[in-house]
Amino acid sequence: MSVATEIRERPILMNAEMVRAVLNGQKTQTRRPIKARKPHPESCGYTPIEDALGNQIVLQMHEQGGTTFNGDELRIHCPYGEVGDRLWVRETTRVLRVEEKVYGGRMSMCKATEVDLEYPADGKKYTTTWPSHAKEKPVVGKCVSNGCFKQHARIILEITDVQAELVSEIKAVDAVQEGCPMLESECHYEAMDEARKWFLKTWDSIYAKQGLGIDVDPCVWAITFKVISTEGRRDE
């Protein structure tokens, strides 16, 4: 008798540009920094020495700026999950309307807060209820802190592959799958080069201020996914 495997879901933050690329079918990959503790941050770094197996990767410590390995290893898990796990996209949502509703009769009365939400990435609107357990109260015109609640997430993804690599190792074809916009060059090779340059520039715009820019060449999780739903759990 087979035992059903529980599907695990985790949040992943995406900005408006990423969300639009996912909705348009342009984005099927995302790269995120591997956050590993370094015992001596000034003098050492980590380099992946084998491909991710499920949600694990072995990193080997080396002198910063060099390739001499000292044999130390660090085994960590991808915090976003493994193949088959799901991700719900934490995107910005804005409250447009708040209304208190009362349901049932006198003996079974219950209250709920109905809200109209907007997804600024594309302007789509959604009427739903505010989570009763939420400490945060809905305020018209304000964006929800931390993007959105899980029950309001409209984009659900399924992980199809997890790899670990240096951010500089991204291939042009992967840069296209990262959501590179339409390229102007008619030459295939020039277009591929433009896609890679676009990704590295985009990476720096997000992570350079965190000390994880291209000049540092950090290790990253390269996550490939497919879209399960763009209407939350209403598609299932």
N, C-alpha and C positions, 0 to 999 in steps of 0.2 A: 504494500500500500504506500503510494507516494505521498509525501508531505508537502503541502503548498508552501512555497517560499514567499515570505512577506516582502513586498516591494517597498524599498526604503526611499524616502523623499527628503531632499535637502534644499535649502534656499541658495540661489546664486544671484548676485547683484549684477544688473545690466543697466547701462545708461540708455538714453533715448535713441542714440544712433545704433547701438547694438540691437535694441528691441525692434526698430524698424527693419533692420537687416534680417532678423529672424522671421518677422512677419512676411517679408517679401521673398523668403526662401533663399536669400543670399548667404546667410550665416549658418554654418553647421559645425563650426569649431570655435573654441574659446581657449585662451591661454591665461593661466593664473600663476603668480609666483609661488614657488615651493618655499614655505616658511619653515626653515629648520634652524634649530638653535646651534649657534657656533660657539664652541668653548673659548676661542680666542679670536674675536671678530676682526682685530687688526691684522692678523697674520695668516688666516686660513679661510678657505672656502670649500664648497662641495660641488662635485661633478657627478652626474649620473653615470654609472658603470654597467648597468644592464637595463633592459627594457622593463616597463611596468608589467607586472604579472597580476592581473586583477586590479587590486588597489594598493599594491606595494611597489616600492622601488628601493634599491640599494644605492646610497650615495657614498662616495669615498672622499675622505678629507685630503686636501692638498694645500701647499703654501700658496697664498694669494698671489696671482700673477704668474704662477709657474705650473708645471705639470708633474712635479715630483710627489708621488703618493707615499704617505707614511703608514698605510695599511689600516687606518681606522675606518670603520664603516658605521653608517647610520641608517637604520631601516625605519621608514615612516610610511604612513598610509595617506592616500589622497583624501583630503577632507570632503571632497565633493562626491565621493563614492566610487563604485566600480561598474563594470559593464552590466547593464540591466537595471541599475538604479535610476531613479528619476530626480530631476531638478525642477523646482518651481521658481520662476523668474521673479525676483524682487525688483519691480520697476516703480517709478514714481507714479503716485496716484493723488489726485486732488479732490477734495470734498466740494460738491456743488450745491447740495441740498441736504438738510437734516429734518426729519419729522418723527415725532414720537407716535407710535402706533399701539393700540390696545386691541387684543384679540380675545375671543371667548366670552363667556357669560360671567355673571357675578361670582359664581362658585368656582370657575376655572379661568379666571382672568389672567392674562399674561401680557407683558409689555415688551416691545422691541423698538429699536431705533432704526428706522429706514433711512438710507442715504443714497444719493446719486453720486457716483464717482466718475471721474474722468481720467483717462490715461493720456497724459500730455504728449507721449511719443507720437500718437497719431490722432488724438482728439476723440477717440471712441469713448462712449459713455455707458454706464452700467448701474442699474438699480439693484440694491442688495440690502442686507441688514448689517449693522455694526456688531462686531463680536461682543457678546455680553461680558466676557472675561477681560476685555481690554481695559487697561488703566487709562490709556489715552482717550480723550473725548473728541468726537468729530467737530470740526470748526469749519464753517463755510468759507471757502476761498483758500484754505490752508492745505498744504500737502501732508500726507501721512508720514510720520517719522519712520525711518528705515525702509522707505519705499512703499510697502503695502503689507497687509496681513496675508497669511497663507491662504485663507479661504477666499480672498479677493484676487489671488494670482490667476491671470488668464492664460499664461504661457506655461505649459508643462512639457518638459524635455525628457528623453530617455538617453542615457549614456550608451554609446556603441563602441567606444574605444577610449583608453586612457594610456598616455605615454608620458615619459619624462624626458626633457631635453633642455639644452641651453636656448635661450630666446633667440639668439643669433642664428641658430640652426634651422629656423623655419624655412621651408621651401616655398617657392612662388605659388605653387598650386594650393598649398595650405593657406597662404596669405589671402588668396581669392576666397577660400572657404571661411575665412575669418570675417568675411563680409565686405571685402573691398568693393567700393562703388564702381559703376561702369567706367571703363578705361577708355581714354581718347585715342591712344596709339593704335594704328592699324597693324603694326608689326607685332606678331605673337611674342617674340622674345623681348621686345621693348615693353610690351604690356605686362608681361610676367615680372620684369624688373621693377616696373612702376608699382605693381601690387605689393611686392616685398618691401619697397621703400615706404609705401603707404602704411603698411602694418607697423614697421619699426618706428615711424614718426608718431603713429597713434599710440603705440606702447609708451613711448617717452612722454607723451602729453598726459598720460594717466599715472605712470609709475616713477618718472624721474624725480618728482618731488618727494617720493617716499624712499629715495636712495636706491631704487631698483631699475634705473635706466639702462639703456643699451650699453653705455660705457662700462657698467658693472657686469653685464651679460649674466643675469641671474638664471638659475635653474627654474623651469616652469612645468606645470602640468598642462599637457596638450590634450584637451578633452574634445572628443568628437561626439555629436549627438544627433538625434532625429526629433522632430516635433511631434508630440503626442496630441497636443490640444492648444488652440489659441482662444478657447472659450472657457478656460478653467476646467472644472470637472463636469461641466454640462455636456461636453463632447463624448464622455465615456458611457 
